[in-house]
């Protein structure tokens, strides 16, 4: 969960700081997404990275205007970062599969936007599948359904130049 949160922040950083200048889709199957954790991560960025990210997100016009100690600028940046993380709660395995299809739509539609989808994170990929397909008799069905789901997720990545993290 910590890694997926950090990646959802890092994907939005300027390219010169290792970012992809994009947005993220976060499929949450275990209710682990925490906006307050995103806030901590944004506010914990290095001053130079913060300054360039404030410019990228349109909070200030140039790095000379950026003030990493200005609470208003930081709050505006946190809001901007959170707006660019599309969070979807998966309630069961079928819903999770539907969300992967919706992620494909969102990623495809975003390609001409300022912050196209560059990260698809699924936390946790297997939780619903393990809970719904219990026992040896269900193993083949579970593996088959999970394999198709993984291929669908990879297709989102391949079609949209998007990193997929599970």
CORVENNOR-V209954 format. One record per pair of residues at least 4 apart in sequence whose C-alpha atoms are under 7 Angstrom apart, sorted by the first residue. I is the first residue (numbers start at 0). J is the second residue. D is the distance in whole Angstrom. If there is no record, write none. Layout:
BEGIN
I,J,D
I,J,D
END
This chain:
BEGIN
0,4,6
0,31,7
0,122,7
1,5,6
2,6,6
3,7,6
3,120,6
4,8,7
4,37,6
5,9,6
5,40,7
6,10,6
7,23,6
7,84,7
8,37,7
8,41,7
8,80,7
9,18,5
10,18,5
10,19,5
10,20,6
10,21,6
10,22,7
10,117,7
10,118,7
11,18,6
11,19,6
11,20,5
11,21,5
11,22,6
12,16,6
12,17,7
12,18,4
12,19,6
12,20,5
12,52,6
13,17,7
13,18,5
13,19,7
13,20,5
13,51,7
13,52,6
13,55,7
14,18,5
14,19,5
14,20,6
16,48,7
19,117,7
20,114,6
21,114,4
21,115,5
21,116,5
21,117,5
22,83,5
22,84,6
22,114,5
22,115,6
22,116,5
22,117,6
22,118,7
23,83,6
23,84,5
23,85,6
23,116,5
23,117,6
23,118,5
23,119,6
24,84,6
24,85,5
24,86,6
24,102,7
24,118,6
24,119,5
24,120,6
25,84,7
25,85,6
25,86,5
25,87,6
25,119,6
25,120,5
25,121,6
26,86,6
26,87,5
26,88,6
26,89,7
26,120,6
26,121,5
26,122,6
27,31,7
27,32,7
27,86,7
27,87,6
27,88,5
27,89,6
27,121,6
27,122,5
27,123,7
28,88,6
28,89,5
28,90,7
28,122,6
28,123,6
29,122,7
29,123,7
33,37,7
34,38,6
35,39,6
36,40,6
37,41,6
38,42,6
38,77,6
39,43,6
40,44,7
41,77,6
42,73,7
44,48,6
44,49,6
45,49,6
46,50,6
46,67,6
47,51,6
48,52,6
49,53,6
49,67,6
50,54,7
50,62,5
50,65,5
50,66,7
50,67,7
51,55,6
51,62,6
52,56,6
53,57,6
53,58,5
53,59,6
53,65,7
53,76,6
54,58,6
54,59,5
54,60,6
54,61,6
54,62,6
56,79,7
58,72,7
58,75,7
58,76,7
59,64,6
59,65,6
60,64,7
61,65,7
67,73,7
69,73,6
70,74,6
71,75,6
72,76,6
73,77,6
74,78,6
75,79,6
76,80,6
77,81,6
78,82,6
79,83,7
80,84,7
89,94,6
89,95,5
90,94,6
91,95,6
91,127,6
92,96,6
92,127,5
92,128,6
93,97,6
94,98,6
95,99,6
96,100,7
96,148,6
97,101,6
98,102,6
99,103,6
99,151,7
99,152,6
100,104,7
101,105,6
102,106,6
103,107,6
103,155,5
104,108,6
105,109,6
106,110,7
106,115,7
106,116,5
106,159,6
107,159,6
109,115,5
109,116,6
110,115,5
110,116,7
111,115,7
116,161,7
117,160,7
117,161,4
117,162,6
118,161,5
118,162,5
118,163,6
119,161,7
119,162,6
119,163,5
119,164,6
120,163,6
120,164,5
120,165,6
121,164,6
121,165,5
122,165,6
123,165,7
124,165,6
125,129,6
126,130,6
127,131,6
128,132,6
128,141,6
129,133,6
132,137,5
132,138,7
132,141,6
133,137,6
134,138,7
137,141,6
138,142,6
139,143,6
140,144,6
141,145,6
142,146,6
143,147,6
144,148,6
145,149,6
146,150,6
147,151,6
148,152,6
149,153,6
150,154,6
151,155,7
152,156,7
153,157,6
153,163,7
154,158,6
155,159,6
156,160,6
156,161,4
156,162,6
156,163,6
157,161,7
END
